[in-house]
Amino acid sequence: MYRNLTIKQKQIVWAWAFLALPVLFYSVIRFYPTGNAMLISFQDWNLLGTRTWTGLDNYTTLLSDPVFWQVFRNTFIYLLLGTPVSLVVAFAIAYHLDKVRFMHGFLRMLYFLPFMTSAVAMAWVWRWFYQPVPVGLFNNALASLGIPQVNFLNSTTNALPAILAPAVWAGLGFQVIIFMAGLRAIPRSYYEAARIDGVSTWTVLWEITLPLLRPTIVFLVVFSSIGFLRIFDHVFNMTTNNPGGPLNSTKPLVLMIYQTAFSSFDMGYAAAQTVVLFIVLLLVSLLQLWIMRDR
């Protein structure tokens, strides 16, 4: 049968043969768990017993749960603060580091090192930084200057920014490297022409550099937003004594899903929360791509 096919038909057969493995991978690893989670969100299941169909009960409970709305708010605070701060800082570092020639590779490695470090180890180091005197590094420094101690992780106002800081710092190296790759891809002839015409540095930045970095910025905005919406490691490890911080002030949606599934063993309710997170991730990504599209 294969011998009777035309050359074009044989090419199609081989194309599907090579695509079969990734299609199978995504079907088993990606699509099936996603579909199964959506199915479980309409059921009552404690992980061990039989599943019972409950319809929209899990979603009704979710909408009337004040803890969920607090967690939902926290998740968007991580997104709305973490994404712009990390991108601005990363661009500033990349922009100036691109002009450095002395020990350029070493400096770039130093910025990238936190991204390669285990998030768990990093979270525990920063947790040590935040401890009271005489253990904590930051409070010891404040005490040496005669400034009162700051209750970083046990305050409803300070805990979330205290956790957000190492989360931003951890992803900074990756963003710096991507920004530098984008900067290196801009043709030097544009800058040379601007210098000949006497264009100011700020004008070059706003009219040449940033517009030509649009694809890089779009990628990093979407990538960083997904990361902050799914933040978990830093929160879980820096607040192990009280997961989610005081009065759930630092708890993100992923941590709530984890606790609902593996502490309360309410898999249906956890699956409903997962579906909500999936929809939020999808809508935020599509909205950002639409806003930052080329006009």
N, C-alpha and C positions, 0 to 999 in steps of 0.2 A: 504493500500500500504506500509506503514512504517513497519507493522508487517512482511511483506514478505521479508524485506531486511536482508542481512547477518549482522553479528556483525561488520565486517569491513566496510560495506556500511553505517551502522548506525553511526559508528565513523566518517566517512567522512561527513555525514549530520550534525552531531553535531559540527564538526570542522568549517564547513562553516557557521553554525548558529551563532557561537561565533565570527567569523571573519566578519560577515555581518555589524555589527555596525561600527568598525573602517574603513572598506572598504567604507561604505556609507559616513562616516565623511570625509575621504580624498578625495572622489569623489566630494563632495559638497563644502568643504572648501578649498581644495588644487587644485585638478586637473581641476575642472570647471573654477575657476577664472584664472588659468594659461592659459588654452586653449582660454578663452574669451579674455584675454589680447593679445595673439598672433593674434587673429582674428581682434581685434580693431586696431592693429598696421598697418593693410593694409587698414584702413578706415579713413575718415575724420568725426569727431564727436565732437560737442561742449558741450556734456554732457546732453543737453536738446533737441536738434533737432534730425532729422533723420540721420542715418549713411549713408555715401556715400563711395562707394568703390573707392580707389585711387591706389591700387596696391602697388608698391614699392616706391611711392613718399615720404612717411615719412622717409624711410631708406636713400633715396637719399639726402633729406634735412639734415638728421643727419650727413652723411659723409662729407657734404660740410659746416657744421656749425663750425666755429672756437671756439665758446663757448663750444661746446660739447667736442672738443679735449682738451681744457684747463681743463674742468671738469674731463675728462677721465684721464688726467695726474695727477690731484690732488688726484683722488681716488686711483691710484696706489702708489702715494707717501704715503698716509695714510697706505696702505697695507705694502709697503716695509720698511717703518720706524717703524710703530707701532707694527707689529707682532714680529720681532726679538728683539726689545728693551723690549717689555713687557714680552716676554718669558725668556730672559736672567735675567732680574731683578727679575721676579717671582721665577725662579729656585734658584737664589742666596739667596733670602729670605727664601724659603722653605728649602733649604739645611742646612742653619744655624739655622733656627727656629726648625728644627727637632731634633737638638742636645740640645736645651734649655729645661730644666725641670722646672725651677722656673717661675711661672705664664704663663705656656705654653698656656693653654686654653684662658686666657685673651688676650695674645698677638695675638693669632690666630684670635680671635674675632675682634680685632682692625683692622687687615689687611682685614678681610672680610666685615667690616662695609661699606666701600665705595661702594661695589658691591650691597648692599641692599638699598643704598640711591637712591632716585629719580634722574634720569639723568638730569631732568630739573632744580631741586633745586641745584644740584651740578654745573651745567653749570653757573647758575647765581652767585653762590658764587665765582667761579673762575673768572667770568667776573668782579666782584667787586675787586678781587685781582689785576687784570690787569689795573685798572683805573689809571689815572694820579694823581699826588699829588694835594690835600691832602687826596683823597679818597682811592686810591689803596694801598694795603698792600705792594706789591713788590716794587713799585716806592717810597713809603715812606721809606722802608728799604734802597734802593739805595741812596736816598737823604741824609739819616742820615750818610752814609759812604762817602758822597761827590762825588758820582758817578752820571753822568747825567741820566735823566729819559729814559726809554725805551718805545717806542711806540709799544705796544704788538699787539693789535687787529686792528690797522689802518695802518699797514705796510705790503706791499706785500711780504716782506721777513720774518717778524716775526709772522704774523698772523697764518699761518698753524702750525708751531711748538708750538705756544701758545695754540692752540686748541687741538693739538695732545697730549700734556702733561696731561691734565685732563682725556682725553679718555683712555690713558694708565693706569693712576692711578685708574680709575673707575673699570677696569676689572682685576686689579692686585690681589685682594682678591680671586676671583674665581680660577685663575690660581695657586695661592699659595696653596690653599686647594687641588686642583687636584694633584699638584706635590707632596705634602706631602702624599697623599693617595698612589701614586705610589712608593714613597720612603719607606713607611711602608710595602708595599707588597713585597719588595725585602728580601729574606731570610737572616737572620743575620749570618747564617753559612758561607756565602761567605766572609763577612767582617772579621769574626773571623779567617778563613783560611788565608786571606791576611795578617792579623796582625801577625799571627804566622810565616808566610814566610818573614816578614819584608818588605812588599810592601809599597811604599811611598803613601802618601795621594793623590797626583795627579794621580798616576797610578791607584789607586782604583777608583777614579772619572771617568777616561777615559775608563778603561777596564771593570769595573763592573757596576757602578751606571748608567752612561749614556746609555750603550747598553741595560740594563734591563729596562730602562725607555722609550725605543723606542715607545711602544704602547701609553703611556701617552703623549709623545711629539707629536706623529702623531695626536692624538685627539686634543690637544691644538693648534697645528699649523693650522689645518683646521678650528676649532671653532673660533679662534682669527682672522684668515684671513677673514672669512665670516663677522665677526663683524666689522672689519675695512673697508671692501668693502661696507658695508651697513651703515656706520656712518652717522648720521643725527642730533640727539638730541643736541649734544654739539655744532655743527656748527650753527644750526638754532637759538639756544637760546643765544649763545655768540656773534652773529652778527645780532641781530634783526633789528638794525638801518640800516644795509646794508647787507642783507642776502647773504651769500657767500663771505663776506669780500671784501676788495678793489680790483677792477678789477678781480673779481671772483677767487681770489687767494686761497680761502679756500673752495670753493663750491665743494661738492662731487656729484656723480651721482644721489643719492637718493634725494638730495635737488633740483637738476635740474628737476627731474621727478615731484616732488611735485609742484614746481612753474609752470611748463608747464601745469600740469593737473588742478590745483586749482587757479592759478592766470591768466594764459592765456586761460584756458578752451579749450586747444587743446589736447583732450584725445587720438587721434590717434598718435600724435607725442610723447606724454608721454608714450603710450603703446610700441612704437618702442624703446624708451630708456629703458623701463622695460625689454623688450626682450633681449636687449644688455647686461644689467646688469645680467640677468639670465644666459646667455651664459658665461659671464665672471666668475660668481660664480662657474658654473659647471666646466669650464675648469681649473680654478685655483685649485679647490678642487681635481679634478682627477689628475692633474699634481703633486700636493703635495703628494697625496697618492701613486702615481707611483714612485716618487723620494725617498720617505721614506719607501718603502715597504721592507720587510725582504728578503734579498738575500741569 
